[in-house]
Amino acid sequence: MSEPTEDEIKAFIEDVEFLVNTLKESFESNDAQFFIDEQNEIFYVKLEGLNDYSEDEIEEIAAPILSELDLDFEEIIILPL
């Protein structure tokens, strides 16, 4: 497999930032952090105020956002900050 180009890396970073900012706005969070576990292909997003939502509400809000993006992760996990 070839190494990603600079443009591909830039596009990936923009997609990740867009996802984090969209989730942050959707959950009305003041702060967000993220971490990428490259080995296991897992993307973790921590959002302030996530404890204010039930699991069903989180799924209802996040599912349409996550389905719109084409990020190559095995799993995206949203956690409270």
PyRosetta script that sets phi, psi and omega in degrees:
from pyrosetta import init, pose_from_sequence

init()
pose = pose_from_sequence("MSEPTEDEIKAFIEDVEFLVNTLKESFESNDAQFFIDEQNEIFYVKLEGLNDYSEDEIEEIAAPILSELDLDFEEIIILPL")
pose.set_psi(1, 134.4)
pose.set_omega(1, -177.8)
pose.set_phi(2, -80.5)
pose.set_psi(2, 155.9)
pose.set_omega(2, 178.2)
pose.set_phi(3, -69.7)
pose.set_psi(3, 144.2)
pose.set_omega(3, 178.2)
pose.set_phi(4, -67.2)
pose.set_psi(4, 148.5)
pose.set_omega(4, 178.3)
pose.set_phi(5, -78.2)
pose.set_psi(5, 167.4)
pose.set_omega(5, 178.4)
pose.set_phi(6, -60.9)
pose.set_psi(6, -38.5)
pose.set_omega(6, 178.7)
pose.set_phi(7, -66.3)
pose.set_psi(7, -38.1)
pose.set_omega(7, 178.4)
pose.set_phi(8, -66.9)
pose.set_psi(8, -40.0)
pose.set_omega(8, 177.6)
pose.set_phi(9, -64.3)
pose.set_psi(9, -44.5)
pose.set_omega(9, 178.9)
pose.set_phi(10, -61.3)
pose.set_psi(10, -43.4)
pose.set_omega(10, 179.4)
pose.set_phi(11, -64.6)
pose.set_psi(11, -39.4)
pose.set_omega(11, 178.4)
pose.set_phi(12, -63.1)
pose.set_psi(12, -46.1)
pose.set_omega(12, 179.6)
pose.set_phi(13, -61.5)
pose.set_psi(13, -41.7)
pose.set_omega(13, 178.2)
pose.set_phi(14, -62.8)
pose.set_psi(14, -41.0)
pose.set_omega(14, 178.3)
pose.set_phi(15, -63.7)
pose.set_psi(15, -43.0)
pose.set_omega(15, 179.5)
pose.set_phi(16, -64.0)
pose.set_psi(16, -45.9)
pose.set_omega(16, 179.4)
pose.set_phi(17, -63.5)
pose.set_psi(17, -39.0)
pose.set_omega(17, 177.7)
pose.set_phi(18, -62.3)
pose.set_psi(18, -44.8)
pose.set_omega(18, 179.1)
pose.set_phi(19, -60.7)
pose.set_psi(19, -48.6)
pose.set_omega(19, -178.5)
pose.set_phi(20, -62.1)
pose.set_psi(20, -44.8)
pose.set_omega(20, 180.0)
pose.set_phi(21, -66.2)
pose.set_psi(21, -38.4)
pose.set_omega(21, 178.4)
pose.set_phi(22, -65.5)
pose.set_psi(22, -44.0)
pose.set_omega(22, 176.9)
pose.set_phi(23, -64.0)
pose.set_psi(23, -40.7)
pose.set_omega(23, 179.4)
pose.set_phi(24, -59.7)
pose.set_psi(24, -46.1)
pose.set_omega(24, 178.8)
pose.set_phi(25, -67.5)
pose.set_psi(25, -41.6)
pose.set_omega(25, -177.0)
pose.set_phi(26, -64.2)
pose.set_psi(26, -34.0)
pose.set_omega(26, 179.5)
pose.set_phi(27, -99.2)
pose.set_psi(27, 10.5)
pose.set_omega(27, 178.1)
pose.set_phi(28, 51.8)
pose.set_psi(28, 42.3)
pose.set_omega(28, -179.5)
pose.set_phi(29, -87.2)
pose.set_psi(29, 143.5)
pose.set_omega(29, 175.1)
pose.set_phi(30, -87.1)
pose.set_psi(30, -20.4)
pose.set_omega(30, -177.2)
pose.set_phi(31, -144.0)
pose.set_psi(31, 149.3)
pose.set_omega(31, 177.9)
pose.set_phi(32, -149.2)
pose.set_psi(32, 148.3)
pose.set_omega(32, 175.3)
pose.set_phi(33, -136.0)
pose.set_psi(33, 156.2)
pose.set_omega(33, 175.6)
pose.set_phi(34, -143.3)
pose.set_psi(34, 158.9)
pose.set_omega(34, -179.8)
pose.set_phi(35, -145.4)
pose.set_psi(35, 137.6)
pose.set_omega(35, 178.4)
pose.set_phi(36, -111.7)
pose.set_psi(36, 120.1)
pose.set_omega(36, 173.9)
pose.set_phi(37, -93.0)
pose.set_psi(37, 93.3)
pose.set_omega(37, -174.6)
pose.set_phi(38, -64.3)
pose.set_psi(38, -37.5)
pose.set_omega(38, -177.0)
pose.set_phi(39, -61.2)
pose.set_psi(39, -42.7)
pose.set_omega(39, -177.7)
pose.set_phi(40, -100.2)
pose.set_psi(40, 0.4)
pose.set_omega(40, 179.8)
pose.set_phi(41, 55.7)
pose.set_psi(41, 47.8)
pose.set_omega(41, 179.2)
pose.set_phi(42, -117.7)
pose.set_psi(42, 134.6)
pose.set_omega(42, 178.5)
pose.set_phi(43, -110.6)
pose.set_psi(43, 119.8)
pose.set_omega(43, 179.3)
pose.set_phi(44, -104.8)
pose.set_psi(44, 132.7)
pose.set_omega(44, 175.1)
pose.set_phi(45, -124.0)
pose.set_psi(45, 126.6)
pose.set_omega(45, 176.3)
pose.set_phi(46, -108.6)
pose.set_psi(46, 128.7)
pose.set_omega(46, -177.7)
pose.set_phi(47, -123.8)
pose.set_psi(47, 132.0)
pose.set_omega(47, 175.5)
pose.set_phi(48, -68.6)
pose.set_psi(48, 137.3)
pose.set_omega(48, 176.9)
pose.set_phi(49, 84.9)
pose.set_psi(49, 3.8)
pose.set_omega(49, -179.0)
pose.set_phi(50, -64.5)
pose.set_psi(50, -25.9)
pose.set_omega(50, 178.7)
pose.set_phi(51, -62.9)
pose.set_psi(51, -16.3)
pose.set_omega(51, -179.7)
pose.set_phi(52, -77.6)
pose.set_psi(52, -6.6)
pose.set_omega(52, -176.9)
pose.set_phi(53, -114.6)
pose.set_psi(53, 146.3)
pose.set_omega(53, 174.4)
pose.set_phi(54, -78.3)
pose.set_psi(54, 165.7)
pose.set_omega(54, 178.3)
pose.set_phi(55, -59.9)
pose.set_psi(55, -38.7)
pose.set_omega(55, 178.8)
pose.set_phi(56, -64.5)
pose.set_psi(56, -41.4)
pose.set_omega(56, 178.8)
pose.set_phi(57, -65.2)
pose.set_psi(57, -40.5)
pose.set_omega(57, 178.8)
pose.set_phi(58, -61.5)
pose.set_psi(58, -46.6)
pose.set_omega(58, 179.2)
pose.set_phi(59, -61.4)
pose.set_psi(59, -43.7)
pose.set_omega(59, -178.3)
pose.set_phi(60, -63.5)
pose.set_psi(60, -39.2)
pose.set_omega(60, -178.7)
pose.set_phi(61, -78.6)
pose.set_psi(61, -43.7)
pose.set_omega(61, -172.2)
pose.set_phi(62, -80.5)
pose.set_psi(62, -33.5)
pose.set_omega(62, -173.7)
pose.set_phi(63, -54.4)
pose.set_psi(63, -48.7)
pose.set_omega(63, -179.8)
pose.set_phi(64, -64.4)
pose.set_psi(64, -33.6)
pose.set_omega(64, 179.6)
pose.set_phi(65, -67.6)
pose.set_psi(65, -46.9)
pose.set_omega(65, -178.0)
pose.set_phi(66, -67.5)
pose.set_psi(66, -32.5)
pose.set_omega(66, -178.8)
pose.set_phi(67, -73.9)
pose.set_psi(67, -21.2)
pose.set_omega(67, -179.5)
pose.set_phi(68, -76.9)
pose.set_psi(68, -28.6)
pose.set_omega(68, -175.9)
pose.set_phi(69, -93.1)
pose.set_psi(69, 147.9)
pose.set_omega(69, -178.9)
pose.set_phi(70, -108.8)
pose.set_psi(70, 64.6)
pose.set_omega(70, 177.8)
pose.set_phi(71, -96.5)
pose.set_psi(71, 137.0)
pose.set_omega(71, -174.8)
pose.set_phi(72, -88.4)
pose.set_psi(72, 69.5)
pose.set_omega(72, 175.4)
pose.set_phi(73, -116.6)
pose.set_psi(73, 144.3)
pose.set_omega(73, 174.2)
pose.set_phi(74, -65.5)
pose.set_psi(74, -37.3)
pose.set_omega(74, -175.4)
pose.set_phi(75, -151.5)
pose.set_psi(75, 144.8)
pose.set_omega(75, 172.3)
pose.set_phi(76, -120.3)
pose.set_psi(76, 122.2)
pose.set_omega(76, -176.2)
pose.set_phi(77, -115.3)
pose.set_psi(77, 128.7)
pose.set_omega(77, 179.2)
pose.set_phi(78, -107.7)
pose.set_psi(78, 125.5)
pose.set_omega(78, -175.3)
pose.set_phi(79, -127.7)
pose.set_psi(79, 155.8)
pose.set_omega(79, 173.3)
pose.set_phi(80, -72.7)
pose.set_psi(80, 147.7)
pose.set_omega(80, 178.6)
pose.set_phi(81, -96.6)
pose.dump_pdb("model.pdb")
